[in-house]
Amino acid sequence: MSPNRAVSGVGRAAAQLSGVQLKVQAARLGQAVPSLAAAYEQALARWLGDPVLRLAGRPIITECYRSPERQDELYKQGRSKPGPVVTYKRGGESKHNTLPAPALDVAFLLPDGEVSWSGLLLSKFARLMKAADARVHWGGDWPGFKDRPHFEV
């Protein structure tokens, strides 16, 4: 068995993080404002405590604080760089651009080691985030542009 996996009671592998990956997650979470970090920790605990959700994938923070320079690079995507538009905010305009950050982005580590931004998984996690703290806003609820990986307070 791979060190990145644990076998569940039903014979399916659940995604597990290595020690290094856990440290990266802790560092990213440490960049968030306390209320957002607490909501994420509560939602994550509820997710990992549910045997069905745990087997679907493990929530991971892909970004919390983002420098204005990185924000500008993301802004170029879908404009002067190839790929889909991922943000309408330039450097300094995003909630990711302050520290501590009132925003974080989430994806899912799947049992096969792939990373997914599944709208279905993100909507399930969004319910847990909003239940953890009513001040949490999910980008998937926004009118117009849907930023499903994005959570903010």
DAHUKA-V634445 format. One record per pair of residues at least 6 apart in sequence whose C-alpha atoms are under 8 Angstrom apart, sorted by sequence separation. I is the first residue (numbers start at 1). J is the second residue. D is the distance in Angstrom with one decimal. If there is no record, write none. Layout:
I&J&D / I&J&D
This chain:
7&13&4.7 / 8&14&6.6 / 47&53&5.9 / 48&54&5.0 / 77&83&5.6 / 78&84&4.6 / 79&85&7.1 / 91&97&7.1 / 92&98&8.0 / 95&101&6.4 / 96&102&6.8 / 109&115&4.7 / 110&116&6.9 / 130&136&5.4 / 140&146&4.8 / 6&13&5.7 / 7&14&6.5 / 30&37&7.4 / 47&54&6.2 / 77&84&6.3 / 78&85&4.3 / 95&102&5.9 / 96&103&5.4 / 108&115&5.5 / 109&116&6.5 / 129&136&6.7 / 130&137&7.1 / 139&146&5.7 / 140&147&5.3 / 141&148&8.0 / 5&13&6.0 / 6&14&5.7 / 29&37&6.0 / 77&85&5.5 / 78&86&7.5 / 95&103&5.6 / 96&104&6.9 / 107&115&6.7 / 108&116&5.1 / 130&138&7.9 / 139&147&4.4 / 140&148&4.2 / 5&14&6.0 / 6&15&7.2 / 76&85&8.0 / 77&86&6.8 / 107&116&5.8 / 108&117&6.4 / 138&147&7.9 / 139&148&5.1 / 140&149&7.6 / 5&15&5.5 / 6&16&6.7 / 48&58&7.4 / 75&85&7.3 / 107&117&5.0 / 108&118&7.8 / 138&148&6.9 / 139&149&6.9 / 140&150&7.5 / 4&15&6.8 / 5&16&5.1 / 47&58&8.0 / 75&86&7.1 / 106&117&7.8 / 107&118&7.7 / 139&150&5.0 / 4&16&5.0 / 5&17&8.0 / 74&86&6.7 / 75&87&5.6 / 126&138&6.4 / 138&150&6.0 / 139&151&6.1 / 4&17&5.9 / 74&87&6.7 / 75&88&6.5 / 108&121&7.8 / 138&151&4.7 / 4&18&6.0 / 75&89&6.5 / 137&151&5.7 / 138&152&6.6 / 3&18&7.5 / 44&59&6.9 / 75&90&5.9 / 107&122&7.4 / 136&151&6.6 / 137&152&5.3 / 106&122&7.7 / 136&152&5.6 / 137&153&6.0 / 123&140&7.4 / 136&153&4.8 / 71&89&7.4 / 72&90&5.3 / 135&153&5.6 / 71&90&6.0 / 72&91&4.9 / 71&91&4.7 / 70&91&7.4 / 71&92&7.7 / 68&90&7.5 / 69&91&6.0 / 68&91&3.9 / 71&94&7.6 / 67&91&7.4 / 68&92&5.2 / 123&148&7.6 / 126&151&8.0 / 71&97&7.6 / 122&148&6.5 / 122&149&6.6 / 67&96&7.7 / 68&97&5.8 / 119&148&6.6 / 66&96&5.2 / 67&97&5.5 / 65&96&4.9 / 66&97&5.2 / 117&148&8.0 / 29&61&7.4 / 32&64&6.4 / 64&96&6.0 / 65&97&5.9 / 66&98&7.7 / 117&149&6.8 / 28&61&6.8 / 31&64&6.2 / 32&65&7.3 / 65&98&6.6 / 31&65&6.0 / 65&99&6.3 / 25&60&7.0 / 28&63&6.7 / 29&64&7.1 / 65&100&7.2 / 25&61&6.3 / 28&64&5.8 / 65&101&5.4 / 28&65&7.5 / 64&101&6.3 / 65&103&7.6 / 15&54&7.7 / 64&103&6.0 / 65&104&7.4 / 14&54&6.3 / 15&55&7.2 / 64&104&4.2 / 14&55&4.8 / 63&104&5.7 / 64&105&6.3 / 13&55&6.9 / 14&56&7.5 / 15&57&5.9 / 16&58&7.4 / 62&104&7.7 / 63&105&5.2 / 107&149&6.3 / 12&55&7.3 / 14&57&6.8 / 15&58&5.9 / 61&104&6.8 / 62&105&5.5 / 63&106&7.4 / 106&149&4.9 / 14&58&7.9 / 61&105&5.7 / 62&106&5.5 / 105&149&4.9 / 106&150&6.6 / 61&106&4.6 / 62&107&6.4 / 105&150&4.5 / 106&151&7.9 / 60&106&5.5 / 61&107&6.5 / 104&150&5.9 / 105&151&6.2 / 59&106&6.4 / 60&107&5.4 / 103&150&7.0 / 104&151&5.5 / 59&107&5.8 / 60&108&5.6 / 103&151&5.6 / 104&152&6.5 / 59&108&4.5 / 60&109&6.7 / 103&152&4.1 / 58&108&5.1 / 59&109&6.4 / 102&152&5.5 / 103&153&6.7 / 57&108&5.5 / 58&109&5.0 / 102&153&5.5 / 57&109&5.4 / 58&110&6.5 / 57&110&4.4 / 56&110&6.8 / 57&111&6.1 / 56&111&7.5 / 55&111&7.2 / 95&152&7.7 / 86&147&7.7 / 56&121&7.9 / 33&99&7.9 / 36&102&6.7 / 59&125&8.0 / 32&99&7.4 / 33&100&5.1 / 36&103&7.5 / 31&99&6.4 / 32&100&5.1 / 33&101&5.5 / 31&100&5.1 / 32&101&4.6 / 33&102&5.4 / 31&101&6.0 / 32&102&5.9 / 32&103&6.8 / 32&104&7.2 / 47&125&7.5 / 47&128&7.8 / 43&125&7.1 / 46&128&7.5 / 43&128&5.0 / 43&129&5.3 / 42&129&7.7 / 40&129&6.2 / 43&132&6.3 / 39&129&5.8 / 42&132&6.2 / 39&130&7.9 / 40&132&7.8 / 39&132&5.0 / 15&109&6.2 / 39&133&5.7 / 15&110&5.7 / 16&111&7.8 / 14&110&7.7 / 15&111&4.2 / 14&111&5.2 / 15&112&7.4 / 39&136&7.8 / 13&111&5.9 / 15&113&7.1 / 35&133&7.8 / 36&136&7.2 / 5&111&7.3 / 36&152&7.0 / 36&153&6.4 / 35&153&7.7
